[in-house]
Amino acid sequence: MKSIILKLFPKNNLDACIASAAGFFIIYMYTRHSGIGVSPDSVVYSSVAKNIHDHGLINDFYGRPMVVFPAFYPLFLSGFIAITGLDPAAFAPLLNAFLFALIIYTCGLIMEYFQYKSKWYKYIILSCIVLSPCLLEVYSMLWSETLFILLLLLFIIALRNYFTSYSLKSLMLVSCIAALACVTRYAGVTLICTGSLLLLFDKKLLLQNKIYQLFIFTSISCSLFVINLMRNSLAEGTFTGMREKSLSSLSTNILYCGTVFCDWLPLPKNHAVISVCMALIFIIGAIVLFWRSLKNIYYYTHENIAVTFFIVYLLFIILSATFSRYELINSRLLSPLFIPMLWASTSWLIPFAKKFWLKKRAWSTVIIALLFLFFQRNQYKADYENYDGIKYAGIPGYTEDSWQKDSEIVNFLKQNKTLFKKGYAIYSNSDDALYFFTGLRCDMLPHLVFHDEISNFYAESNCYVVWFEDIDNPELLDMNDVLTHKTMVLLHKFSNGSIYVTITR
């Protein structure tokens, strides 16, 4: 027991404790004005968590089974509802600050076991993580990535521990972490692929033993994911909800990934050629690092596990976005790659610098310091610009002042929930916003690609339409189209929205 505690809390990781405290404080400052950031996804997570706690059902605010997202993150939140008795939006600032501090500490712990160690390198990387605009955005929002990134780091630790012992216990631990990741985000399948890939190319394992280990790993790690998909299929008839065909090509998605990398790095952000080149450099570079590791002991290190995950996750996002439509590839979607990207891009500098220092110590120190300062200046500038708005208006989303205090339609709806007659359906271009602010359930206006839903909506005799001007979703039926094909009367008009009702004949 004592040895386990020493491994988890070594004395030489006190620097990570300081960095963790800094990260905790930054998230506290981000959420101090208006609380945690809430997006449409956050409303779903929160409502499902409350339904799990209150009714034991994995249902969203419609009262329907949640299938678009896996179940573990809402289940995780429901546990804190049971402990605190509070709404997720109330305890999330403290929870996310703690999770952010925990990933910083875990990163420090991992770097203590890098093949090539350097205190100065560790200080630099920890400071980069603490000030990362990408991670600060994620941990100031009620999103499942907050838990997924922690599970990723635990997976790296557990898999490295497996490579040192090859015990059944350590393999089962890796498998269980991967299984939880898969039901935290569907992209968690990348952890299964990462583990399987590393087991497959492991030269220490004999073929018969390798097959056995792969069978155990895939069986356990896929178990919760398969159960979740089966439950979704039985409940709603689809495995992961209705997924539309992608509108972006492979080359476009590579461009989007490169744009995110350029945004993370001090590089031009609106230059297509540079963005595509950066994406290809990272993909090819990571593959080269993995290929070279096959021939030496570096294969079994934390660094190589992170590099392998980087390859698998990045290719998964690019390919899935090419075949299935979801939000454009952005910093949030790629956030699990930020820490692996840092390690893959910089860990080789330690042995290189040590060799170079013997001849050109002063020059190497200056070059590394300038690169670090340039990178941190880019991050600090982004953080300053973000916080300058956050400290006065709150985190962008439904808890921001523009929604909570300044929105005419929201203030009206809060005070007039009884406006809507019984027996009338309610439609909106932002069903989650209406539910978040009023607790009223409504239907989303039909998507343009679903012609049957549009026909059914037009045939609806008694209904209201709540239209939010602040919501821009070109995939939905537009209010002008609704008024052209459906006889409705304007009940209330606001500067940022309107409420319509069908004319009863």
N, C-alpha and C positions, 0 to 999 in steps of 0.2 A: 504493500500500500504506500509506504513511504517513497519507494522508487518511482511510482506512478505520479505522486504529487510533485516530486522533484523534476520529473520530465515535463509536467504541465506548467509548473511555476518555478523555473530555474532562476537563480539569482542574477544570471547574466541577461535576463530579459526584462530587467527593471526599466530600461529605456523604452520598451514597448508599453509599459504601464503608463509612463508619462505621456507618450503619444496617444494612448487610448483615452486618457483623461482629457487631452486637447480635443480629440474627436468627439467625445461625449459633450463637451462644452459647446462646440460649434453647432451640433445638431440642436442643442438646447436653445442657442441664440437664434437659429433659423426658425424654430417653431414657437418662439416666445410670443410673437405678436398675435397670431391667429390660430395656432395649433398645427397639427399635422396637415400636410397637403393631401387633398382628396380629389381623385380623378374618377371618371366613370367606372374603371376597373375597381377602384377602392370602394365604391358604393356597393358593388357586387360582393366583394370580399367581406365587407362589414355586415351586410344584410344576411349573407349565408352563415357567418359566424354567430349572429344573434339567433337565427333559426335553429342552428345546431344546439345552442345552449338552451333555448326556450322550448323547442319541440323535438329535438333529436333528429331533425331532417336536414339534409344537405340541399336546401331549397333557397332560391334567390328571392328578391323582393316581389317578384311576380307570384311567388308561391310555387314555382316550377323547379324541378331538379336542375341544379347547376351542372352543365356539361362543358361549357366553353373553357373553363379553368378546372384543373384538378383540385382535389378536396383538402389536401393537408394544410395549406396556409390558413383557410378559414377555420379548420379544426384547431390549429395552433392558436389563433386569436380567440376562439371560443373558450379555450382553457384559461386565458387571462380574464375573460368576462366572468367565468366562474369564481376566480380568485379575487378579483377586484370589485365585481358588481357594476363595472362601468362600461360605457359604450367604447368600442375600439378606437374611435376618434379621440376619446378622452385620455386613454392610457398609451396610445401609440407614440406620442413624442418621447416619453421616457423609455418605452420598449425599444424604439428605433435607435435612440441614443446609446442604449446599452448594447444592442446588436452591432452598431458601428464600432463602438469601443472594443467589442469582442473580436471582430474581424481584424482590427488593427493589432490587437494583442496576439492573435493567432498567426498573423503574418510575421510578427517579430519572432515568435516561437519557431516557425518553419525556417526562417532565415538563419537561425542559430545552428541549424543542421544542414545548411548548404555545403556543397563539396568544397567550395572556396569561400571562406568567411572573412569579413572585414567589418569592424565596428562603424567606420565612416560610411561604408556602403549601406549598412543597415539603417543608420540615421537618415541618410538621404532618401532611401526608398520609403521608410515610414513617414517622413515628412511629405513625400509626394502623395501617399495614400490619404493622409489626413486632410490635405488641401485639394484633393481631386474633385473638380466640379461635377464630374460624372457620378461619383459615389455620394457626394453631398446631396445631389438631386434625388438619388434613389432613396437614401436614408431619411430624407425629409418628407417622403411620401408614404402613403399606406399601400405598399406594393409587395408582391411575393418575392421579388428579387432580394429584398433585405434578408430573408431567411435562406434563399437559394445560395447566395454567395458564401454564407457561413458554412452550409453543407458542403459546398465545393472545397473549401479549405480543409474541412475535417476529412473529406474524401482523400485529399492529397496526403494528409498526415497518415491516415489509416492504410492507404495503399503502399506508402513508403515503409511503414511498419511491417506490412505483410512481406515485402521483399527482403526484409532482414531475418525473418523467421520461417516463412512459408507454412505457418501453422493454420489449422482449420479455423480456430477462433478468430485469428486476424483476418482471414478471408471472409468469414461471415460478417464481421464488423464492417468491412469495406462494402459488402453486398447490401447490408441494411442501410447504410448511409446513402448509397446509390438509389435504393428503393424509395427512400423518403424524398430524395431530390426529384424523382420522377413524378411523384404526386404533389410536389410543390409547384413545379412548372413542367409542362409537357416537354420542354427542351432538356429536362433532366435525363432523357434517354442518351444524351451525349456523354454522361458519366458512365453509363453502361458500355457504350461504344469505346470510350477511353480505356476503361478497365479491361475490356475484352481484347482490345488491340495490344495493350502492353503485356497481357498474359500470353497472347498468341505469339509474339516475337521474343518472349523471354527464353534465352538460350540455356538458362540454368535448369529449366523444367524438361524432363523427359517427355516424349510424345504422349505416352499413356497417362502420366500424371497431369500433363497439361490439359488433356481432354477432360479429365475428371474435375480439375480445378475450374476450368471454363464452364462446365456443366453446373457446378455448384454456384458459381458467381452469377451466371445469367439466370438461373432458376430463381434464386432469392431476390436479386436486384429487379427482375421483371415482375415479380409476384404482385406487388401493390399496384403497379401500373396496369397490369392485365385486369385485376379486380376492378380498378377504377373505370377502365374502358368497358368492361362487361356491364357494370352498373349503369354507365351512361347509355349503352345500347338498349338495355332493358327499360330504362326510364324514359328516354326520349327518341330512341330509334337511330341515334347517331353516336359515333365514338367520341368525337370532340366538338359537337355542334355543327351547324351548317357552315361550311367553308366554301367561299366563292373562289373561282379561278383567278389566279394572279394576273395583274395588269402590268407588272414590271418584268422585264427580261433579265436574263442572267447577267449581262453586261451592266445593266442599270443597277442591279443589286450590288454588284462589285463596286460600282461607283459610290453608292450610298455608304457602303462599309468604309471605303477610303475616305469619304467626307467626314465620317465620325472620327477616324484615326487622325486626320488632319486637325480636327477640332480639339482632340486631346493633346496633340503635339503643337508646338509653335510653328505651324505651317499655314500657307494660304488656304482658306476654307472654301472658296468658291471657284476653284480651278479644277476642271474635270480631269485633265491629263495628270496633274499631280495627285489627285485623289485616287484614280485608277492605279497609278504607279505605286502609291503607298499600300493599297490593298494587296496588290500582287507581291510587293516586297515582303510584306508580313506573312502572306501565305507561303511563298516559296522559301523564305528564310526559316520559318518554323519547320517546314518539311525537311530542309537541309539539316537543321539542328537535330531533329528526331532521327534522321537517317544516319548521321555521324555517331549518334549515341548507341546505335546497335552494335558497334564494334568495341565498346569499352565499358568501364564501370559506371560511367555517367548515366547509363540507361536506367539505373535503379534510383536515381536521385529525385528529390522534390522538384528540382528545376525541370527535369525531363517530363515528369508527370504533368506539370503545368503547361509545358510546351505542347504535349500531346493533346491535352484538353483544348488548348487554344486552336489547334488545327481542326479538331473534330467539331467544336462548337461553331467556329466561324464558317466552315463548309456547310454545316447543318442549317444555319440561319440563311446563308446565301441561297442554298438549294430549295429549302422549304418556302422562302419568300418568292422563289421563281415559279413554284407550282401552286401555292395557296396564297390567298389574299389576306393580309392583315396589315397593321399599321406599317408605314414605311420604316425601313431599317434606320434606327436612331440610336442615340447614346444609351437610352434605357435598355433596349434589346441587347446591346453589346456590352452592357455594364459588367457581366461576369468575366469578360475578357480583360478588363483594365489591369488587374493585379498580375495575371499571367503574362500580359503584354509587357509590363514593367520588368518582370523577372527575365523573360526571354530576351528582351532588348538590352539588358544591362549586366546580367550575371557573368557573362564572359569577360566583362571589363576588369574584373578582379584579378584573374591570372595574367591578363594582358598588361594591366597597369603595373603589377609587381615586377614583371620582366622588364618593362620599359623604364621603370623608376631607377633601375640599377644604372642606367646610362643618362637618362633625361628626367630626373625626378621633378625638377622645378617645372619644366614644360608640361609634363603629364598632369601634374597637380593643377596647373592653371587651366588646361584644356577641359579636364573633368569638372572643375569648379564652374567654369563658364557655361558648359552644357547644362549643368544642374540649375544654375541661376536663370538661364534662359528658359528652361522648362518651367521652373517654379514661378517666374515672372508671368508667364502665360496663364498658369493656373490661378495665381493670386489676382490677376487682372479680371479674369472671369468670375472668381468668387466675389470680388469687390462689387462688380457690376450687378451680380445676382442679389447680393445681400442689400445693396443700396435700395432696391425695390422692395425686397422682402421685409425689411425692418419697418417700413411705413405702411405697406399694404397686405403683407402676408404672402405665403407661398402660393404661386399660381395654381388655381383649381377652385373647387367649390367653397373652400374656407377663406379665400381671398376676400378682401374688403369689397371689391367690385361686385361680388356675388352676395356676400353676407350683409353688407350695409348699404351699398349704393344702387343695387338693382331694384328698379321700381316694380317689375313684375314679380320678383321673388318676395319683396316686402308685402305686396298685395296678396299673393297666394298664401303666405304664412298667416295672414289675418282673416282670410276668407275661404277657409277650407270647405265650408258648407255651401259654397257657391254651386257646386256640381250636384245636379239632381240624381237621385237613385234611378237605376235602370238605364242610365246613359253611359256609354263607353267614353273613356278619355284617351286621346292620342296626343303624342308630343314628338318633337324632333330631339328631345332629350329626356327620355323617361327616367333615367337615373337622377337627373337634377331635380325633377319634380318630386320623386320619392325622397331624395336626401333632405330637401327643404320642408316638405309638408307631410311625408309619410304616406301620401296617396299613391296608389298603384295605377299605372296607366300602360297603354300599349305604345310601342315605338311606331312612328309612321312607316309605311312599307318601304323596303328597299326597291330601287328602280328595276333590279333584275328579276324580282319576284312578281310576275304579272298577275298571278292568281290572288296574291295578297292585296295588290292594288285594286283589283276588281271587287274583292270582298269589302275593302274599306269604302270604296265609292258606293257600295250597296247598303252600307250601314245607315239606318234611318235616324237613330238617336245617338249623337256623339258630340263631344267637345274636342277641340284642338287647341293645345297650349303651345304657342310658338315662341321659342327663345331666339332673339336676333343674335345673341353672342355665340350661338352654336353654329358652326359651319361644317356641315356634313353633306357633300355633294352626292353621296350614294343614296340618300333618302329622297323621298317625294318632296318637292318644293311646295311652299305655301301657295305660290301663284298657280301651280298646277292643280292643287286641291280646290282653290276657289273657281278655277275654270271648269272643272268637271263635277263639282259638288256644290249644292246650294247651301251656303252657310251665312250666318249673320255675325257681325263683329260685336262682341259683348263689351270688351275692354281693350283699349289701346294704350301702350306704354312706350317710352322712348327706346326700350330694349326688348320689346316683345308684344304679344297680343293674345287674346283668348277669343275663340270662335265657337259657335254652336250651330247645329243643323236646325233648319226651319221646320218645325212640326206642322204638317199639313192636316 
